[in-house]
Amino acid sequence: MLSTVFVICWPADIAAQSADVNAPAPLQGRGVRQEGRATAGSAEYQKVQQRLAQGWNTWDVNSVMTQVLLPEGLAIHVGLKHNATEWGDAFLRNALIGRLGAEDEKVVPGPHAWDGSYSELRISWKGHDWRMQSAREGSDLVVLATPLRATSAAGEGRSRLAPTIVFSVNFLWNRPGTTVRHADFIETRGASGYVPIYCTCTRSEEKDAPPVVDVPVDGPYFAADLNGPVGVSTGRFRSVEDIQAAIGRGYAEYRRSLAPGETGPIVDAIETTLGWDTIYEPDKKRVVSPVSRVWSVAWGGYVIFDWDTFFAATMAGIGDKDLAYADAIETLREETDRGFVPNYARPGGWKSFDRSEPPVGAITVLGLYQKFHDRWLLEEAFEPLMAWNRWWSEHRDDNGYLVWGSDGQNLPGNLEDSSSGTREGAILESGLDNSPMYDSATYNAQTHRLEFADVGLMSLYIADCDALNEIARVLEREDETEEVRARGVRYRTKLATLWDEKTGIFLNKDLHTGELSHRLSPTNFYPMLANAASVTQVHTMVERHLRNPKEFWGEWVIPSIARDDPAFGDQNYWRGRIWGPMNYLVYLGLSKYDDAATRKELAQKSYDLFLKEWSEQGHVHENYNAITGSGDDVANSDRFYHWGALLGYVQYLEQSRAADVSAGSR
């Protein structure tokens, strides 16, 4: 006999309003109707996403232990139960890289292939240490969990009992499908048909009585004590030995895929970083690489920061063209109706409707075109890039200088972003959230702008104009070619007025007081990126400032504010710490001039900094201490933030340059 239960959810305030005229208005739904300029995309780009969103991979943002099959959304979740004989049982349902709580799991990421064909990581939690590995055999998946040491003695929250590993199976994101637990396998049927899932543990179970473990999982599951290797496979039953052999083949193939020679370790690091940070985003049905899973989970599933994700696209270009295109295009597809790429975009359509972030989109797209020569990419990106370029000139020009701003009057606005329309919001547009450069800058509430001519912004914008000019030329867009050329010339001329002969560097200018600012950061070197500095000026800047150990040079480089600045000692975020994107942009600038020695040394020092914690802990830091070279010394340096890998990427560029020169001389 079937019984039906109906559960009706009725907002309490609706009923209350009939009795209380002063009751608060109902809360707004979680989404906002403004979705930007995104369209379905070209046929070529739709094929890119179709190719990416296939097969088994760590697609689920919520846990690096979960394997998901696309396009079905079939998921195999891995959890670990800590067992006790008195009080203290616990269950680890999800694992993320870089959580910092005292009771949180510690994850050391190992290799992760671009396509998910191999992955490996080590996890420590409540005294348990184990390794998770995955590989593919054709269309089948194999997963192996291996304990790395015997369970520790009791004490300090540990147990004398072996932990229980749990593999649960369901379909994510409301995708249609069924899962049924049989005695020796789990039957699943989804959009693409039948997929059986097997566990090595079932051969030791009673055929009619699979073990019951009281843990909060969705769907049928396998469970076994983790006192030896336990494996799961799809398609057919495989023994532990079979799975270990498949894992070995997967790892060997991953190693073979890496670039030979000196660049191999760097490719490994970048591929692994982006492999673990790439997810499937179900709302817009796309594969993309947000900055890190810790950030994305806290932002509701993903967060796309403007320049961060463009840099991810550039790095992905060393091994996965489709992912590189996706990261660039998806960032542009978040462009608002007003024509700018927002500082951030997250689920529900919420964005920074008041502000943008540094304009690095055109140099990214042009770089990918020069590498892969796909004209359709330029056609896909041109209109949003052109709109964004115009927006800066129309909304952030102050007497011919470019400045940061925050237009709080823009609708629909973000309900919880208190920085919108404030001085704080204008500084956030710079991407340098608490930089000392802006400590004394004035925000004009009428114009919504920071009254501060910024050398970095003007240089990046000129570089954007130059790149967009080349894109327009390739596309034979004559009117736009001339339009962006003229804007570039205008701002290049204005930038030249910020050169200070006495100081020997381009200086920011306080437009409220009319005085030049002598607080120096790596952004003061960005005119090299724009080809806006003369050879003499570059030599002066490099020798008097960049290579000056009292300002920017030293064992660990480049600090985000000069070493002799009063704020350097703070070593807090952009107040003195080292950031991958700054080193990368300065390196690109040096590459346009004849100073091979400084360029090579910067690349090597950047790589040495990256390797320091990558080799020891698998960390790719958001930022690093400029005194000690550590990224672990503060909580506000995410442990797996992909733009930290730019420190390795500059060495990849340098080694590739050397290889090209060597090949050309033969």
N, C-alpha and C positions, 0 to 999 in steps of 0.2 A: 504494500500500500504506500503510495506517495503522499507526502504532506508538503504543503507549500507555505512558506513564510514570507511575508512582505515586510520590508523595513523602509520606512519613509523618513527621510531627513528633512526637517523643516526649520529654517533659521528662526531662532527664538525671538529675534527682534521684530520679525514680521507680525507675530501674534501680539507682541508687547505694544506695538505702535497703535493698535486699536484702543488700548486702554491708557496709553501714556503719550500725549502729543509731544512731549519733550524728549522722547526716545531718540538715540543717535541714528543717523542714516545707516542703511545696510552697508557692510563692507563691500568695496569694489571687487569684482572678479579678478583672478590672478593675471589676466592678459590685458594687453592694450592693443587697440585696433590699428595703430600706426605700425606698419611693417616695412617701411622703407621702399626702395626702388626695385627690389628683387623681382625678377621674372622667372619663367621656367628655365631659362638658359638655352644656349644653342644646342643643336643635336650633338655636336662634338663634346660639349661639356656634360651633357646627360650621359654620354657613353663613358666619360671619365668616372663619374660617380657610380655607374653600373659596374664598371670593372673593379673599383675599390671595394664596393659593398658586397663582396662575395666571399664565401668560405668561412672557416673557423678562425677566430682571432679574439684578442682581449678587447672586444668592442664595448663592453659595459663599463661606463665611467665609474661605477660604484665600487668595483673591486678588481684588482689585478689578478685575482685568483680565478675569476670567472671566464669561461670560454663560451663564445656565442657564434652560432652558425647563421650567416646572412645568405639570402634575404629572409629566411624563415623567422629569425629571432629565437631559435631554439638555444637554450642556455644550460650549461653544466656549471653549477656553482660548487665551490669548494669551501667547506668550513671546518673548523677544528674545535672540538669540545675538550676543555680542561676538566679532568675528573678528580674528585676529592672523596675522601672517606668521611669527612665531616662537612663543615660549611666551606664554600669557596668554589663550587662549580661555576664555569663560565663558558660562553660560546663565542668564538670569533667567526662572525658571519661574512664580513667583508674585510679586505686588506687594501691599504693604500700606501704609496711610497711617501715618506716624509711626515707622517703624523708624529706629534711631539709630546703627547700626554704620557704621564708616568706609567699608565697601564696599557698604553697603545702598543700595537705590534710594531716591530722594526723590520722593514723590508729592504734588502740589498738587491737591487735589480741586476740581473745578468743579461746576456744577449737577447735581443728581440728582433727578429727579421722584419723587414718592411711589411711583408704580406702575412705575418703571423705563422709562417711555416715552421719556425722554431722560436721557443721562448724559454727563459729560465730565470728563477729568482730564489732567494733564500729568505726565510721568515723566522723571526724569533718572537716568542710570546709566552709569558708565564713560565719561563724555564724550558720551553720546548723549542727546538730548532729543527727545521725541515726544509728541504728543497722541493720546489715545484718545477717540473719541466713539461713541455708540450712539443709535439711535432705532428706533421701530417704525413699520411701514407695514402697518396692519391687524394680522394675526397674524404677519407677517414681521418679522425683525430685520435691521438693517443696522449694521455696525461699520466704522469708518474709523480707520486709523492714519496719522498725518501727521508726518513728520520736521519739527522746528522750526528746525533749522540744519544746515549741512553738517557732516559728521564732522570733529572737531577734528584738528589736526595731531598726529602721533605724540608720545608722551611722557606722563609721569604716568599710565601704565596705559592710555592711549588708543591707538587704532589708526587707520591710514590707510584701512582698509577700511570699507565700509558694513556696518552690522549686518544680521542676517537676522531678519526677523519670521516667527514660526511660529504658525499657527492649527491647533490639534489638537482632535479631536472624540471624545468618549466619553460614556458614561452614568454618572452618579454614584450612589453610595449603594446599589450592587447592584440598581439598577433594571433591568428587562429591556429589552434593545434591541440592535440590530446597527448597525454602521457599516462601510461599504465605500468604499474610494477608487477612483473611476473617473478617467478621463483628465482630465475637466474639471469634476468635482464630487464631493462626498462624499455618498453615499446613507445615510440613517439611517432606521431603523424602530423605533418605540417603542410605548408603550401607546396612544398616540393616532393612530398610523399613520405615514405616510411624510413625512419632512421632508428635502428636498434642500438642500445647503449649497454655495454657490459662492464663488469668490475671483476678484477682478479679475486676479490674477497668472496664472491658468491660460491666459489667451489668449496669453501669451508663452511658454508651455512647449511642449515637444515633446509631441504628443498621446499618444505611447506611453511617455514617460519622465518622469514627475513627478520633481522634484528630490529628492535624498536628503540629509538633514541629520542628522548624528549627534548627536541631543539626546535627553534622557530625557523623552519624552512618551508618553502612553498613547493608542493609537488612531491612525487615519489623520490626515494633516495636510497643510496647504498651507504653502509656504515661499517667501519672496521677499526680495531685498535691499531694505532700507528706505531707498531713495534718492529716494523720491517717495511720494505717497499710495497706500496699499494698502487695499482694502476687501473685506469679506465680507458676503454676504447670504443669506438663506434664502428658500425658495419658488421663486425664479427668478433667473437671472443678471442682475446689474445692473453697469453700468460704473462707473468712479470718479465720473464726472459725475452719474450717477443717484444714487449713494450720497451724494455731497455735497449734492445737492438734497434728498434725504430727511432728511439731518442738519439742513439749514437749516430745513425745515418743522418738524421735531421741536423744535428750539431755539425757534423763533418761538411754537409752541404752549405750550411751557413758560413763556416770558415772559408770554404772555397769561393764563396760569392764576394768576399771582401777584396778591396783593391790590393794589389801586390805592393810590396815596398813600404816606404816610410808612411804613406798615407793610410795604410790598412788600419792601424789602431784608431786613427781619427774617424775614419768611416764607421768603424765598429761602434765608437762612442756616440756619434750622431745618429746612426741608424737605431741604436738601442734607445736613446733618449726619445726620439720621435716615435719609435715603435710603441713604447709604453704610454706616451702622452696622446696618441691618436685614438679617437673613439668614434663610435657611430652615434649621431645625434638624431633621435627618432622623430622629433617634432617636425623638422624640415627634411628628414630622410636624407641625411648627408654624412659623409665621412669628413672629419676635420681634426685639426691638432690644436686644441686649446692649450693654454700655458702649462697647466698641470692638473692632475685629477683632484688634488686637495682643493685647489681654487675652484674648479668646476663644480664639485659636489656642493661646496658652500654657496655657490651662485645658482643652485637649482638644477644643475645638469651640465652646463657648459658656460664659459665666459670667453668671448672673443675680444681681446684687446687689439687695437689697431696695429701699431707697429710691431708688437710682439709676434703676431701671427703672420705678418709679412716676412719677418725674419725666419720664421719656421718654414715658410715656403721656399726661401732661398736655400736653407740648409737641406731641405728634402730633395732639392734638385741634384744632389750628389748621387742619389740612388733610386728615387721613386718619382718619376716625372708626373704621374697622375696625382700623387699626394701634394706635390709642389703646386700644381695648378689648382687643386681643390682649396688649399690653404689661402692662396692669393685671391681666388675668385669668391670664396665664401666671405672673406673679409670685405670685399667690395660690395657684395650683395647685401650687406648690413647697412649700406649707405642710407641716410635719412632722406625724407622728402625735400629737405632744404638743400641737399646736394653735398653733404659732407659725410665722411666715414667717421662713425662715433668713436669716442674714447673706449667704450665698452658696449657689448651687446650680450644679452642673456635670454633665457627662456621667458615666454610670455610676451615677447615683443618689446621688453623694457630695454632702453638704451640711454646713453648720455645725450639727450636731445639738445643739450645746451653747448656741447663742446666736442672737439675732435681730438686728435693726437698727432704727433709729428708725421709729416707727409713723406713717407718712404714707399708708397705704392708704385709709382711709375718706375723708380729705379729697380724695384723688385721684378715687376712684370717685364721690363726691357731686358733685364739680366736673364730671365728664363727664356725669353725669345731668342736671345743671342746664343744660348746654349742648345736649344732644341729646335728652333726655326719653325714653329707652328704659327702661321699667320692668324689662324682663328682665335688664338689666345689674345692677340692684340685687339682683334675685332670685339671679342667678348668684354675686354677690360676698358676699352677706350672711352666710352661714354661716361661711366662712373668716375674714371680718373679725370676726365676733362671737367666734369661738374665740380669735382672736389678742388681742382686747381683754381677754377674761377672763384669758388667760395672763399678761399683764403684771401684773395685780392679784394673781394667785395665786402668781406665781413671782419677782416683782421688787419686792415691797413690804417696806420696812424701817421698822417703826414709823410707818406712814402715809405715808412718803415713797417715791417710786419711785427705784430705783437700777439700775445696769447689772450684769450678771452673766454667768457662764459655767458651765453645768452639765456638767462633764466626765464625770459618771457616766451621762449619757444614752446609750442604745444605739440604733443599732449603733455610733455613733461614727465618726470619720474617722481612718483609719490613719495619715495623714501630717500631721494638724493638731496640731502640738505646743502650740498656744496653748489648746487645749480644757481647761477646768477650771483656768485660771490667771488671774492678774491681767491679763496681756496679753489673754487672750480676753475678759475682762469689758470692758476698754477698747475692744476692737475692736467690741463690740456697739454702742457709741455711734456708730460710723461715723466718729469723729474719732480715727483710729488712734494718733496720737502727741501729742494735744493736751496742752499744759502744764497745763491745768486739772486733770489727773489725776496729775500728777507725784508728789504726796505722798499720794494716796488709798490706803487700805488695803484689800486683798482678804481677805475672810474665807473660808478654805478649807472651813469647816464649812457655812456657808450658801451658798457659791458666789457671793457678791455683793460688789460694791465698796461699801464703807461710805461712800457719798458721795451725798447728796441732790442730784439734778441738776435745776436749773431748766429746762433745755432739754427733757429727757425728760418731766418732769411737764407742761410746757406742751403739747408735742406730743401727749401722751396725753389731756389734757383736750380738745384740739381734735379728736382721734380720737373721743372719747366724744360730743362735740357733733355731729360729722358722722354718726356711727353712729346717734345718737338720731334725726336727721332721716331717715336711710334707713329705720329701723324704723318711723317714723311713716308714711312714704309706703307702706310695705308692710303697714301696719295690724298690726304685731306689737306689741301693747300691752304684754305682759309684758317683752319685751326693751327697749322704749322706756323704761319705768320703770327697768329694771335699769341701763342705761348712763347714764341721767340721774343716778341716785343715785351712781354711781361718779364721774361728772364733778364733781358737787357736793362729794363727799368730798375729792377731790384738789385741787379749786380752793380749798377751805378751807385745806388743808395748804400749798398753794403760797403763799398769802397770808402765812404765817408767815416766809417767806424774804425778804420785803421788808425792806430795811435803810434806815431813814429817814435815818440819818447819811450813808450813801454815796449814797443816792438811786437805788437800783437793786435788783432781786431778785438775791440772792447764793446760790451753791451752799453746801452745808453739809457739813463733814467730820463724819460721824456717829461716827467713831472718837474724835475729840477733842471734839466738840461745838462747834467753832469755825466761823464763817462764812469762806468763801474769797473773797479779794479779787482773784483772778486772773480778769479779765473777758474774755469772748468774745462774739460775736454771739448765742450761745444765751441770754445773760442778757436779751436783748430779746424772746425768744419768748413771754413771757406776753401780749404784745400779740396774737399769733396766736390765743391761747386766750381772748381777751376777758377775761383775768383781771386786768388792770391798770386802775386808775381813770384818768380823764382827767388828773387831777393827776399821778399817777405816770408816765404816758406823757410828759407835758410835761417832767417832771424828768429822766427817763431820756434823752430825746432831746437836751435842751439841755445837760445836764451830762456826758453820755457819748457818745451816738451822733455828735453834731455837734462834739464836742471833738477838735480836730486832734492833741492829745497822746495821744488814745486810739484813735478809730476813723475820724475824718473826714480828708480830704486829697484829693490828686489821684486816687488809686486807692483804692477802698473795696470791701468792708469787710474789714479784716484779721481772720484767725481767732483772733488774740489781740491784746489792746490794744497799741498802739504803745509804751507806757511799761512793758510787761512785759519782764522780762529775756530771755524766750525769743523776743521779736519779731525780734530780729536774726538768729536762726537761718534764717529764711525757708526752712524745710524742712517740706514737707507741711502739716500742721495747726498747725505752729509759726510762725504769722505770715502765711502766704500767704492769698490771696483765693480763695474757692470759690463757684461759682455757686449751689449750694443754700442757702448761708447768706444771700446777698443776696436770693434769692427769698423765703425764709421771713420775713425781716425786712420785706421789701416787703409781703407779704401781711398782716403784723401792722399796719403803718402804714396799710394800706388800710381797716382797721376803725376808725380814729380820724380826727379832723379835723385833719390836718397835711399838707395838700396840697403845701406847699412842700418839705418834707423828702422826701416820697414821690416827687415829680417829680424832685428833684435826685438822689436815690438811683438812680432808673431811668435817668436820663441818664448818670450816672457809670458805672453798670454797663455800659451799652451802649457807651460810649466805650472802656472796657477791653476789651470783647469785640471791637470793630472793629479794635483796634490790630494784632492778628496775623491776624485773619480776612481783612482787606483785603489784607494784604501776602503772606501765605503760606497762607491757607486753613486755619489752625489753629484748633481749638476745644479749649482746654486744660482739663485736669483741674483745674488750679489756676494762680494767677498771683502773681508777685512783688508785694508790697504797696508796695515802694519804687520799683521801676522800671516796673511794669506789664507786664513780660515774662513769658511762659510758657516760653520756650525756654532759660532760664538754668539749668535743672536737668534731670536725666534722668528724675526721678520725677514729671514732669507730662506725662501722656499727651497726644500732639498732636491726638488726635481723639476725645475723650471726651465723649459727648453732653451730660452735664449742664453742661458749660461754656456751652452755648447758653442756659441759664437767664438768663445775664447779658443776652442780647438779648431773651429772653422777657419780662422785667419791663418793658422799654421797649415791647414789643408790648402788654402789658396797659395800660400808662399811656396810650399813644396810642389804644387802643381805648376806654378810659374817656373820654378827651377827645372822641373822635368821637361817643360816645353822648350826652354832655352837650350837644354842639353840635347833634346831631340833635333832641334833646328840647326845645331852646330855640327851634327853628324852628316 
